[in-house]
Amino acid sequence: MNRVPVRRRHVVLVATVTAALSYAASPADSVRAAASTAVDVLHYDATVTPDPAARTVVGAVRIRFQALAVLDEITLDRGALEVDSAAVDGVAVAVTPAARRAVVRFQPAVPAGAIRELDLTYHGTPGAGLQFPADRAQVYTIFTTSDWMPSVDRPDDRATLRLRVELPAAWTAAGVGRAGAVTTAGDGRRRHEWQLDQAAPTYTFGFAAAPFTAVTSGRLRFLGEGFSGDELRRIFAETEGMLRFFEDRAGVPFPHATYTQALVARTVGQEMSGLSLLSDAYGRAVLADPTAISLAAHEAAHQWWGNLVTCESWSHFWLNEGMATFMAAAYLETRQGRPAYDRAVSRFRAEYARVRDAGGDKALVFPDWNRPSADDRTLVYQKGALALHELRVLLGDERFWPALRAYTRGAAGRSVTTPDFQRAIEQATGRDLSAFFDRWVYGR
């Protein structure tokens, strides 16, 4: 999400999507100290008030959860936020802070199978998951939801969301899910509301707000500050085609009623449920070269591979990022011809070779994802995409694409592992792919 040098535009497919994996380093502590797996969060209902001038946030969230075993406590990820109060079904309970976590204790214990509602109020100076660019009147989220709302930040814990964000009256906003009412709060702010009815992992939650110019075209919405409506249409001219291509390859319709793309001050790209963020620099690059669209294709691909089908743990992150990188190249192939795809694959191969030749090669399934290096990120993106290309070559298009559809359809709405992916492809093709997966996925 940060600390990544800007690369020249002509290598955007490799460099930019590799940089995006740095987002995963931010929730590493919460992965290492993951919230209790004996809890299944069902729904978040949150009201969030960011203060761009002070770079702080206050909020309240109701977390509806089910106990999968007898529970005497629940551990939540909270980043740098301070929890001010907690109550379960209206009864105050104790909260003990820990590093980037809050432990909420129950008395009496919650029986296995019981559903409870936990109400929290909180405040604080958010970590990198809530961005207040110093030179812009903007606020937007990046990857780590617990930086702006206490939550369970495991990719296998999917929940629905009702989100209300209070913002300056002149700002336009986008959030995940279905847009609801915009009302005026008592202090003159405008309260924007969204409802995400399809359960999703928390890292796909979020919003963006600024004095944006907004353009709507069918199921699409484009936002940007400092861009005209005509420029936004040109920047995102390929979006409908991307969605149609991925719908065809996935065998699953786009999972939301609308898709919003917003240009913000700085980001290497961020996918959320029905919402993608890209940088102003990306927008200017596409205006200069309309073929430089791989990053938008990558983020759009995540609506299926990453959001709809999610890795069960960050150890299997290549299922999100390698797939989106490969699918972006596949979209370039259909729009710009086979040479564009071949150039992308050559870059994947070269980046992987650089890491391998330096002795940094590893299996794509990591033992953990606590402190990934830049080379680890290259493996997840470029080696992962190259492995999928090699699988395509091995199977041929007549088997590969139907198998990918079968995998995506079968895993839609779930969190999966690499063995799940392998079994799905083997069942669809009737082939034993053990040797291939040993070579490309589990080997080094």
Backbone torsions as a table, in degrees:
resi	resn	phi	psi	omega
1	MET	NA	-16.6	-174.2
2	ASN	-156.7	-178.7	174.8
3	ARG	55.3	29.6	-180.0
4	VAL	-117.7	122.0	-179.0
5	PRO	-66.3	146.5	177.8
6	VAL	-73.0	130.4	177.0
7	ARG	-101.1	163.2	177.6
8	ARG	-67.5	149.7	-171.6
9	ARG	-60.6	-30.7	-173.7
10	HIS	-70.2	-8.9	174.3
11	VAL	-113.8	27.9	-174.0
12	VAL	-60.0	-35.0	-177.0
13	LEU	-62.4	-40.5	-179.8
14	VAL	-82.8	-55.3	-168.7
15	ALA	-70.2	-41.9	-173.2
16	THR	-71.3	-44.3	-178.7
17	VAL	-72.6	-27.8	173.1
18	THR	-64.6	-42.6	179.1
19	ALA	-61.0	-33.6	-176.3
20	ALA	-60.3	-26.7	-178.9
21	LEU	-67.5	-15.8	176.6
22	SER	-60.6	-18.5	172.4
23	TYR	-56.1	-36.6	-174.6
24	ALA	-67.5	-20.4	178.0
25	ALA	-70.6	-27.2	-176.7
26	SER	-64.3	-44.3	179.1
27	PRO	-86.8	16.1	-174.6
28	ALA	-58.5	-43.0	-179.4
29	ASP	-61.9	-37.4	-179.8
30	SER	-73.1	-27.3	173.4
31	VAL	-68.2	-43.0	-176.9
32	ARG	-65.7	-35.2	-179.4
33	ALA	-117.4	54.1	-171.3
34	ALA	-59.8	147.1	177.7
35	ALA	-61.8	158.0	-171.9
36	SER	-52.4	128.2	177.0
37	THR	-77.4	-1.8	175.0
38	ALA	-85.5	9.6	-179.1
39	VAL	-122.5	135.2	171.9
40	ASP	-117.2	108.9	177.2
41	VAL	-76.0	130.1	-177.9
42	LEU	-98.1	-36.2	-172.6
43	HIS	-160.1	141.7	171.0
44	TYR	-113.8	136.4	175.4
45	ASP	-129.0	106.2	-167.9
46	ALA	-127.2	146.5	167.9
47	THR	-122.3	123.5	-173.1
48	VAL	-125.4	132.2	177.3
49	THR	-123.7	98.8	174.9
50	PRO	-80.8	146.9	175.6
51	ASP	-115.2	96.6	-176.3
52	PRO	-59.8	-34.7	-178.6
53	ALA	-67.8	-44.0	-179.1
54	ALA	-87.7	-12.1	-177.3
55	ARG	59.9	41.3	-179.8
56	THR	-127.4	175.9	178.9
57	VAL	-147.5	144.6	168.2
58	VAL	-126.6	154.0	-178.5
59	GLY	-168.8	172.7	175.0
60	ALA	-141.1	140.4	-179.8
61	VAL	-141.6	136.9	171.5
62	ARG	-106.1	123.4	-177.1
63	ILE	-111.9	112.1	175.5
64	ARG	-90.7	123.4	-176.0
65	PHE	-136.4	159.2	174.8
66	GLN	-116.8	134.4	176.4
67	ALA	-80.2	124.2	177.6
68	LEU	-90.5	-8.4	173.2
69	ALA	-152.6	172.9	176.6
70	VAL	-61.5	128.0	-174.4
71	LEU	-119.0	128.9	169.2
72	ASP	-109.7	-2.3	175.1
73	GLU	-162.6	162.5	174.0
74	ILE	-135.0	138.1	179.2
75	THR	-105.6	125.3	179.4
76	LEU	-113.0	146.2	169.7
77	ASP	-79.8	138.4	-177.0
78	ARG	-140.1	1.6	-177.8
79	GLY	55.3	-127.3	178.8
80	ALA	-99.9	10.1	-177.7
81	LEU	-73.1	152.1	175.0
82	GLU	-106.2	125.7	176.1
83	VAL	-84.7	122.2	-176.5
84	ASP	-90.1	-35.8	-179.3
85	SER	-154.9	156.4	178.0
86	ALA	-147.0	141.8	177.2
87	ALA	-148.0	142.3	175.9
88	VAL	-111.4	119.8	-176.9
89	ASP	50.1	39.5	175.8
90	GLY	86.3	-2.2	-179.3
91	VAL	-106.2	124.5	-177.7
92	ALA	-59.7	140.5	178.5
93	VAL	-132.3	162.5	-176.9
94	ALA	-83.2	145.2	176.2
95	VAL	-126.2	129.2	177.2
96	THR	-113.5	119.0	179.0
97	PRO	-73.8	145.6	171.6
98	ALA	-137.9	176.5	-177.1
99	ALA	-60.3	111.6	178.6
100	ARG	60.9	15.9	-178.7
101	ARG	-138.0	163.5	171.4
102	ALA	-133.9	128.1	179.6
103	VAL	-102.6	116.9	-179.8
104	VAL	-102.5	123.8	-175.4
105	ARG	-104.7	140.7	-176.7
106	PHE	-109.5	139.2	174.7
107	GLN	-146.6	106.8	7.0
108	PRO	-78.2	173.4	179.0
109	ALA	-64.1	153.3	177.4
110	VAL	-85.6	124.0	-177.9
111	PRO	-66.4	153.6	175.8
112	ALA	-58.9	133.4	179.4
113	GLY	90.3	-14.2	-177.5
114	ALA	-75.3	148.3	176.3
115	ILE	-109.7	131.2	-179.2
116	ARG	-130.8	163.6	174.4
117	GLU	-120.1	123.9	-179.1
118	LEU	-107.7	119.0	178.7
119	ASP	-102.0	128.5	178.3
120	LEU	-125.9	143.5	163.1
121	THR	-115.6	150.4	-173.0
122	TYR	-157.7	167.1	175.8
123	HIS	-156.2	171.2	173.7
124	GLY	153.1	179.0	173.1
125	THR	-99.0	110.1	-171.5
126	PRO	-66.9	156.3	168.9
127	GLY	-76.6	-159.8	-172.9
128	ALA	-67.0	-12.3	-179.1
129	GLY	-69.3	-15.3	173.9
130	LEU	-126.0	112.2	-171.8
131	GLN	-96.8	130.3	170.6
132	PHE	-121.5	85.6	-177.5
133	PRO	-59.5	132.1	-172.5
134	ALA	-64.6	-29.4	-174.7
135	ASP	-101.1	10.7	-176.6
136	ARG	-141.9	150.5	174.0
137	ALA	-89.4	80.0	-176.9
138	GLN	-145.4	158.7	168.2
139	VAL	-146.9	137.5	179.6
140	TYR	-159.6	157.7	-175.2
141	THR	-100.8	150.7	178.0
142	ILE	-138.5	109.8	166.0
143	PHE	61.8	-59.3	-166.3
144	THR	-94.1	95.2	-175.7
145	THR	-63.2	-33.7	-178.2
146	SER	-66.5	-10.1	173.6
147	ASP	-72.1	-20.1	179.9
148	TRP	-128.0	-4.4	177.2
149	MET	-157.1	120.4	177.0
150	PRO	-54.5	135.0	-171.3
151	SER	-164.2	177.4	171.7
152	VAL	-101.6	111.0	-172.0
153	ASP	-95.1	34.9	173.9
154	ARG	-89.2	138.8	-179.3
155	PRO	-70.3	-15.3	-179.9
156	ASP	-91.8	-1.7	179.3
157	ASP	-103.4	101.5	-175.0
158	ARG	-100.0	139.2	-177.8
159	ALA	-146.8	160.5	171.2
160	THR	-88.7	170.7	-172.3
161	LEU	-147.6	136.2	162.0
162	ARG	-116.8	120.9	-173.5
163	LEU	-125.4	128.8	173.2
164	ARG	-121.9	129.1	-179.1
165	VAL	-126.2	127.5	-179.9
166	GLU	-95.5	124.9	-168.8
167	LEU	-137.0	162.4	174.6
168	PRO	-54.4	144.1	-170.4
169	ALA	-61.0	-31.3	-174.7
170	ALA	-84.9	-2.9	-174.6
171	TRP	-86.9	150.6	171.1
172	THR	-103.7	144.5	-173.9
173	ALA	-134.3	156.5	172.0
174	ALA	-134.5	143.5	177.9
175	GLY	-143.2	175.8	-176.1
176	VAL	-79.5	146.4	177.1
177	GLY	84.8	-154.7	-174.1
178	ARG	-88.8	127.1	180.0
179	ALA	-70.7	137.6	178.1
180	GLY	-113.4	-149.1	-175.5
181	ALA	-70.4	150.7	168.9
182	VAL	-116.8	117.7	-174.7
183	THR	-123.8	165.7	179.4
184	THR	-97.1	125.0	177.2
185	ALA	-81.0	171.7	-174.4
186	GLY	-63.4	-28.0	-177.5
187	ASP	-93.5	10.9	179.3
188	GLY	92.3	-10.0	175.3
189	ARG	-67.3	164.0	175.1
190	ARG	-107.7	132.6	179.2
191	ARG	-100.1	117.2	179.1
192	HIS	-100.3	141.3	-175.3
193	GLU	-130.3	142.0	175.1
194	TRP	-138.2	152.9	179.7
195	GLN	-130.2	119.3	176.0
196	LEU	-102.8	106.3	-174.1
197	ASP	-88.7	-17.6	178.8
198	GLN	-95.7	118.8	-177.1
199	ALA	-56.8	136.3	-176.2
200	ALA	-147.4	157.3	174.6
201	PRO	-67.2	153.0	-172.2
202	THR	-64.9	-25.1	-178.1
203	TYR	-68.0	-12.0	175.5
204	THR	-93.3	4.2	174.7
205	PHE	-82.9	152.8	172.8
206	GLY	156.1	-175.3	-176.2
207	PHE	-160.0	167.5	173.9
208	ALA	-145.8	142.3	-178.0
209	ALA	-150.3	144.4	180.0
210	ALA	-174.9	177.3	170.4
211	PRO	-76.9	61.8	-174.7
212	PHE	-71.6	148.7	156.8
213	THR	-80.8	137.1	-176.8
214	ALA	-122.5	137.9	176.4
215	VAL	-130.3	132.9	177.3
216	THR	-117.0	135.0	179.0
217	SER	-143.3	98.3	-177.3
218	GLY	62.4	-123.7	179.9
219	ARG	-85.5	4.6	-174.9
220	LEU	-107.7	147.8	174.9
221	ARG	-138.3	131.7	-178.7
222	PHE	-119.5	134.7	-179.4
223	LEU	-128.2	143.3	174.6
224	GLY	-167.7	150.5	177.1
225	GLU	-108.8	127.0	-177.6
226	GLY	86.7	9.4	175.6
227	PHE	-120.5	142.3	175.6
228	SER	-77.7	165.8	176.2
229	GLY	-59.5	-39.9	178.6
230	ASP	-64.1	-40.6	178.9
231	GLU	-64.7	-40.8	178.0
232	LEU	-62.3	-40.7	177.7
233	ARG	-62.1	-39.1	179.3
234	ARG	-69.5	-41.3	-179.9
235	ILE	-61.3	-40.2	-174.7
236	PHE	-108.7	28.3	-178.2
237	ALA	-62.3	-25.6	-176.2
238	GLU	-89.7	-5.6	-168.6
239	THR	-60.1	-46.9	-178.9
240	GLU	-61.0	-39.9	177.0
241	GLY	-63.7	-38.3	176.2
242	MET	-60.0	-48.6	-178.0
243	LEU	-61.7	-41.3	180.0
244	ARG	-65.7	-40.6	178.6
245	PHE	-62.9	-46.9	-178.4
246	PHE	-69.5	-34.2	173.4
247	GLU	-58.4	-43.3	179.8
248	ASP	-66.2	-46.5	-177.2
249	ARG	-70.1	-31.5	179.8
250	ALA	-82.2	-27.4	-172.8
251	GLY	71.9	17.1	-177.8
252	VAL	-134.4	129.7	177.9
253	PRO	-61.7	157.0	173.8
254	PHE	-51.3	129.6	-168.1
255	PRO	-74.3	-2.0	-175.6
256	HIS	-130.8	160.6	180.0
257	ALA	-71.3	-31.2	-178.5
258	THR	-136.7	158.6	175.8
259	TYR	-130.9	124.9	-179.3
260	THR	-113.3	135.2	172.1
261	GLN	-120.4	127.4	-177.5
262	ALA	-123.4	135.8	172.1
263	LEU	-92.6	124.5	-179.5
264	VAL	-122.6	174.5	-170.9
265	ALA	-56.3	-53.2	-175.8
266	ARG	-149.9	125.4	170.3
267	THR	-167.7	149.5	174.4
268	VAL	-88.7	6.7	178.6
269	GLY	116.2	131.9	-178.4
270	GLN	-143.4	125.3	176.6
271	GLU	-95.9	139.4	171.9
272	MET	-138.0	177.0	-177.6
273	SER	-71.4	102.9	-179.6
274	GLY	77.1	11.0	-176.4
275	LEU	-145.9	134.2	173.7
276	SER	-127.6	142.1	174.7
277	LEU	-111.2	134.6	173.5
278	LEU	-132.2	165.5	-173.9
279	SER	-88.6	159.9	171.0
280	ASP	-55.6	-38.4	-180.0
281	ALA	-61.9	-38.4	175.8
282	TYR	-61.6	-45.2	179.7
283	GLY	-58.1	-44.5	179.5
284	ARG	-66.4	-34.6	178.8
285	ALA	-64.1	-40.5	-180.0
286	VAL	-70.5	-35.7	175.4
287	LEU	-61.2	-35.6	178.8
288	ALA	-77.8	-32.7	-177.9
289	ASP	-143.7	97.6	-175.7
290	PRO	-62.7	-10.5	177.8
291	THR	-86.1	-8.2	-174.3
292	ALA	-84.8	60.7	-169.0
293	ILE	-113.1	10.2	-172.4
294	SER	-63.8	-34.9	-178.6
295	LEU	-66.8	-43.1	177.4
296	ALA	-62.3	-37.0	176.9
297	ALA	-65.3	-41.1	177.8
298	HIS	-58.6	-48.9	-178.3
299	GLU	-68.0	-36.3	176.6
300	ALA	-65.6	-39.0	178.4
301	ALA	-59.7	-32.2	179.7
302	HIS	-62.3	-20.9	178.1
303	GLN	-59.5	-27.1	174.7
304	TRP	-100.1	-56.0	-172.9
305	TRP	-101.5	94.8	-174.8
306	GLY	136.0	-44.9	-179.6
307	ASN	-101.2	-58.0	178.8
308	LEU	-70.0	-44.9	172.7
309	VAL	-112.7	118.3	-170.6
310	THR	-121.6	142.9	173.5
311	CYS	-61.6	141.4	-177.2
312	GLU	-70.0	-33.5	174.0
313	SER	-143.6	164.5	-177.7
314	TRP	-66.1	-16.6	174.9
315	SER	-60.5	-25.7	-179.5
316	HIS	-105.5	28.1	-173.4
317	PHE	-60.8	-22.6	-179.9
318	TRP	-62.1	-25.5	177.4
319	LEU	-64.6	-28.7	173.7
320	ASN	-81.5	-56.7	-165.8
321	GLU	-86.5	-39.5	174.7
322	GLY	-62.7	-39.1	179.8
323	MET	-66.3	-46.2	-179.3
324	ALA	-64.9	-36.9	177.9
325	THR	-65.2	-45.5	177.7
326	PHE	-63.3	-43.5	-177.0
327	MET	-67.8	-31.9	174.7
328	ALA	-62.6	-41.3	177.0
329	ALA	-65.0	-38.6	178.5
330	ALA	-64.3	-35.3	176.1
331	TYR	-66.9	-41.0	176.9
332	LEU	-59.1	-36.8	178.8
333	GLU	-60.2	-46.1	-176.6
334	THR	-71.9	-25.2	-177.5
335	ARG	-97.7	-34.5	-172.8
336	GLN	-118.1	0.6	176.2
337	GLY	98.6	162.1	-178.1
338	ARG	-57.4	-36.0	178.2
339	PRO	-57.8	-34.5	178.6
340	ALA	-65.3	-41.5	176.6
341	TYR	-63.9	-45.7	-178.7
342	ASP	-62.2	-37.9	177.1
343	ARG	-64.2	-40.5	178.1
344	ALA	-62.7	-45.3	179.7
345	VAL	-62.9	-38.8	177.4
346	SER	-61.0	-38.7	177.3
347	ARG	-68.2	-40.4	176.0
348	PHE	-57.2	-46.7	-176.5
349	ARG	-63.8	-41.7	-178.9
350	ALA	-67.2	-42.7	178.6
351	GLU	-64.3	-42.9	177.5
352	TYR	-63.1	-44.7	-179.5
353	ALA	-60.1	-37.8	178.9
354	ARG	-60.1	-45.0	179.6
355	VAL	-69.5	-44.7	-178.7
356	ARG	-61.7	-46.1	-176.8
357	ASP	-67.6	-22.6	176.2
358	ALA	-87.5	4.2	178.5
359	GLY	84.5	15.9	-175.9
360	GLY	-101.4	9.5	-177.6
361	ASP	-67.0	144.4	178.7
362	LYS	-146.2	164.4	171.6
363	ALA	-63.6	150.2	178.4
364	LEU	-69.5	-25.7	173.5
365	VAL	-89.9	109.6	-175.5
366	PHE	-85.2	148.2	174.7
367	PRO	-64.9	-29.4	174.0
368	ASP	-158.5	171.7	179.1
369	TRP	-133.3	45.1	-173.6
370	ASN	-80.4	-42.9	-178.3
371	ARG	-137.8	70.4	-177.4
372	PRO	-68.3	138.6	176.2
373	SER	-87.0	172.6	175.7
374	ALA	-61.0	-37.7	177.6
375	ASP	-67.3	-37.5	175.3
376	ASP	-59.1	-40.8	-179.6
377	ARG	-66.6	-39.7	175.6
378	THR	-60.1	-40.6	179.4
379	LEU	-62.8	-47.3	-176.9
380	VAL	-62.3	-41.2	179.9
381	TYR	-80.8	-63.5	-169.7
382	GLN	-78.7	-46.2	176.5
383	LYS	-63.9	-39.2	178.1
384	GLY	-60.9	-45.1	178.3
385	ALA	-65.6	-39.3	179.3
386	LEU	-65.3	-39.4	177.0
387	ALA	-59.8	-41.1	178.7
388	LEU	-67.8	-38.0	174.1
389	HIS	-60.3	-46.5	-179.0
390	GLU	-64.6	-33.8	175.6
391	LEU	-66.2	-39.8	176.1
392	ARG	-61.0	-43.6	178.6
393	VAL	-63.0	-44.0	-178.8
394	LEU	-62.2	-44.4	-174.6
395	LEU	-85.5	-28.6	-171.2
396	GLY	80.9	151.2	-175.7
397	ASP	-59.6	-32.9	-176.3
398	GLU	-67.1	-19.5	176.4
399	ARG	-109.1	-35.9	-174.0
400	PHE	-63.8	-52.5	-174.2
401	TRP	-66.3	-41.9	174.0
402	PRO	-61.4	-35.3	178.9
403	ALA	-67.4	-39.2	177.7
404	LEU	-65.1	-38.8	176.1
405	ARG	-62.0	-43.6	-179.2
406	ALA	-62.0	-42.7	177.2
407	TYR	-60.7	-48.0	-175.9
408	THR	-66.4	-43.9	177.8
409	ARG	-61.0	-45.2	-176.7
410	GLY	-68.6	-28.5	-176.1
411	ALA	-100.3	-1.6	-176.0
412	ALA	-56.6	129.8	179.8
413	GLY	80.8	10.9	-177.4
414	ARG	-128.7	167.8	172.6
415	SER	-107.5	135.3	-168.6
416	VAL	-130.8	167.0	176.8
417	THR	-115.3	171.0	176.8
418	THR	-61.2	-42.8	175.1
419	PRO	-59.0	-33.6	175.3
420	ASP	-61.2	-44.3	179.5
421	PHE	-63.1	-46.2	-179.6
422	GLN	-60.4	-46.8	-179.9
423	ARG	-60.7	-40.9	-179.0
424	ALA	-62.8	-43.2	-179.5
425	ILE	-68.8	-40.2	179.1
426	GLU	-64.5	-43.0	179.7
427	GLN	-65.4	-37.7	-178.4
428	ALA	-71.6	-31.2	-175.9
429	THR	-102.2	-15.2	-176.0
430	GLY	69.7	24.2	-177.7
431	ARG	-118.9	144.9	172.2
432	ASP	-83.5	114.5	-176.4
433	LEU	-107.3	20.4	-177.6
434	SER	-57.3	-44.6	-177.8
435	ALA	-63.8	-40.9	179.3
436	PHE	-63.4	-48.5	-177.4
437	PHE	-67.3	-34.2	175.8
438	ASP	-63.3	-37.6	-178.4
439	ARG	-74.2	-49.3	-169.1
440	TRP	-97.1	-28.3	-171.8
441	VAL	-108.4	-49.4	-176.9
442	TYR	-93.2	-17.5	-177.5
443	GLY	-88.2	178.2	179.3
444	ARG	-151.0	NA	NA
